Amino acid sequence: MAGLEVHIGDLKLKNPVMTASGTFGYGTEYADFIDLGRLGGIFVKGTTLAPRQGNDYPRMAETPSGMLNAVGLQNKGVDYFVEHLYPVIKDYDTHMIVNVSGSTVEDYVACAEKLADLDKMPAIELNISCPNVKEGGMAFGTSCQSAAQVTREVRKVFPKTLIVKLSPNVTDVTEIARGVEDEGADAVSLVNTFLGMAIDVESRRPKLSTITGGLSGPCIKPIAIRMVWEVFHAVKIPIIGMGGICNWQDAIEFILAGATAVQIGTYNFIDPAASVKIIDGIHDYLERHQIASVNDLVGKMIVQ
Ligand SMILES: Cc1cc2nc3c(=O)[nH]c(=O)nc-3n(C[C@H](O)[C@H](O)[C@H](O)COP(=O)(O)O)c2cc1C
């Protein structure tokens, strides 16, 4: 489709719409519902150096206009990914990008090193923002120093496109964005989930086994857009925006705030075809407004 191509680091995306880690499995799970080749990219499940069981149940709770999750990065580890999953997904006609998590800097580096060797893995997304694991994850993304350190060390071993996913659970997201840009990140993605909690009043127990978890869905969209807009004015590298996107209007809002591309997360659970409808909607919007390229809209909110 004309006018939809965007660039993130060395990645040329056929359109700016991708799916968010943890909400789209490895793509395979959605192949019966949509043509995966329509997507700009797929961010696969959070992957760690060693296998992880994830948190105890219950680890999902519905909230008005969103959901709380505490999945806790359940996955079979990077070696399993390389051996069993990568061969299945590597020839999809879209960019497959692994979301990498860890408890220590060494974990992130070792995981990134293994992924760097894969021909058809053009990029990774460093998840320094997971609120649902006891160690690591968000601990890296909420301190400027450790966000910068993990980016610097991974940059040394991963020469391809490096995207760093930022936590919204901070006072000033721009500081962290600048810190990772200075250490060589090619792009930032934001936002991960917001720390939240819910209580069942009859049992008086928390609705999640971990008590707190990550809030996602339409309820976080205005805050996510504000953060994208702030980061757009703080860094030069491209931004991948997400948080509550349900339709093409939401996606355009993120783009006008400064996102070069977007990810669709929680809404995939409601409508597995949402991402494709959003691509078509953005295309129609460009035609209707006679805008040659979606790049012409990035950060172009009109103030006054
Ligand atoms: C069930 C679930 C699992 C998730 N797992 C991950 C993950 O493994 N790694 C990660 O970086 N983000 C993870 N996320 C966060 C999403 O990728 C996304 O950043 C967040 O949900 C906000 O977007 P949304 O409101 O469109 O869902 C997860 C979100 C949900 C709902």
Ligand as a Chemical Component Dictionary entry (heavy atoms), coordinates in Angstrom:
data_LIG
# 
_chem_comp.id                   LIG 
_chem_comp.type                 NON-POLYMER 
_chem_comp.pdbx_formal_charge   0 
_chem_comp.three_letter_code    LIG 
# 
loop_
_chem_comp_atom.comp_id 
_chem_comp_atom.atom_id 
_chem_comp_atom.alt_atom_id 
_chem_comp_atom.type_symbol 
_chem_comp_atom.charge 
_chem_comp_atom.model_Cartn_x 
_chem_comp_atom.model_Cartn_y 
_chem_comp_atom.model_Cartn_z 
_chem_comp_atom.pdbx_ordinal 
LIG C1  C1  C 0 -1.016 -10.478 28.795 1  
LIG C2  C2  C 0 0.084  -9.500  28.496 2  
LIG C3  C3  C 0 1.405  -9.949  28.410 3  
LIG C4  C4  C 0 2.431  -9.051  28.125 4  
LIG N1  N1  N 0 3.720  -9.518  28.025 5  
LIG C5  C5  C 0 4.729  -8.650  27.693 6  
LIG C6  C6  C 0 6.061  -9.122  27.513 7  
LIG O1  O1  O 0 6.363  -10.317 27.612 8  
LIG N2  N2  N 0 7.020  -8.202  27.216 9  
LIG C7  C7  C 0 6.734  -6.864  27.076 10 
LIG O2  O2  O 0 7.628  -6.064  26.804 11 
LIG N3  N3  N 0 5.468  -6.402  27.202 12 
LIG C8  C8  C 0 4.474  -7.262  27.521 13 
LIG N4  N4  N 0 3.191  -6.803  27.650 14 
LIG C9  C9  C 0 2.925  -5.354  27.453 15 
LIG C10 C10 C 0 2.396  -5.051  26.041 16 
LIG O3  O3  O 0 3.338  -5.447  25.054 17 
LIG C11 C11 C 0 2.075  -3.546  25.894 18 
LIG O4  O4  O 0 3.258  -2.813  26.117 19 
LIG C12 C12 C 0 1.029  -3.059  26.881 20 
LIG O5  O5  O 0 0.035  -4.036  27.078 21 
LIG C13 C13 C 0 0.363  -1.749  26.451 22 
LIG O6  O6  O 0 -0.298 -1.859  25.214 23 
LIG P1  P1  P 0 -1.875 -2.230  25.101 24 
LIG O7  O7  O 0 -2.618 -1.321  26.031 25 
LIG O8  O8  O 0 -2.231 -2.029  23.660 26 
LIG O9  O9  O 0 -2.014 -3.658  25.519 27 
LIG C14 C14 C 0 2.142  -7.673  27.944 28 
LIG C15 C15 C 0 0.810  -7.242  28.020 29 
LIG C16 C16 C 0 -0.218 -8.116  28.288 30 
LIG C17 C17 C 0 -1.634 -7.608  28.349 31 
# 
loop_
_chem_comp_bond.comp_id 
_chem_comp_bond.atom_id_1 
_chem_comp_bond.atom_id_2 
_chem_comp_bond.value_order 
_chem_comp_bond.pdbx_ordinal 
LIG C1  C2  SING 1  
LIG C2  C3  SING 2  
LIG C2  C16 DOUB 3  
LIG C3  C4  DOUB 4  
LIG C4  N1  SING 5  
LIG C4  C14 SING 6  
LIG N1  C5  DOUB 7  
LIG C5  C6  SING 8  
LIG C5  C8  SING 9  
LIG C6  O1  DOUB 10 
LIG C6  N2  SING 11 
LIG N2  C7  SING 12 
LIG C7  O2  DOUB 13 
LIG C7  N3  SING 14 
LIG N3  C8  DOUB 15 
LIG C8  N4  SING 16 
LIG N4  C9  SING 17 
LIG N4  C14 SING 18 
LIG C9  C10 SING 19 
LIG C10 O3  SING 20 
LIG C10 C11 SING 21 
LIG C11 O4  SING 22 
LIG C11 C12 SING 23 
LIG C12 O5  SING 24 
LIG C12 C13 SING 25 
LIG C13 O6  SING 26 
LIG O6  P1  SING 27 
LIG P1  O7  DOUB 28 
LIG P1  O8  SING 29 
LIG P1  O9  SING 30 
LIG C14 C15 DOUB 31 
LIG C15 C16 SING 32 
LIG C16 C17 SING 33 
# 
